[in-house]
């Protein structure tokens, strides 16, 4: 049994200022951050999002790529406004999908990932910042996520943003 790493970011206390350079760097590199809602959340684009999700998660030790991605994009909690996509030219190079869990009282970071050849440029931070902004705009004060303990990159990203272990 895997002991997943559960993290929570206090959105009310979160200061985005230190992370704004990542947004500037993405723009300077020619990467546009948009959402599935703005792109048009139709069947072909949804399949493209699912393929991007699977590609970004291919080396995630906790990802079960045999099932799950299409179902998560079709779940009642999926919102195309909460699906941030990093677009570079014609290429989709990253995503950060966040769902809202109003009954539980938090937003949930479903997946943040960047294709391998575009990693290390701050895109994950930039996309996660957009996800934080979206969750806040919907009135949420907590953003939760969980990761396989061997997924150091995802854990590190969330810790860098200020996430901590959630209160019981």
Secondary structure, DSSP 8 states (H G I E B T S, - for coil): ----EEEEEETTT---GGGHHHHHHHHHTTEEEEEHHHH---HHHHHHHHHHHHHHHTT-TT--TTSSHHHHHHSTT--GGGEEEEEETTEEEEEEEEEEETTTTEEEEEEEEE-GGGTTSSHHHHHHHHHHHHHHHTT--EEEEEE-TT-HHHHHHHHHHT-B----
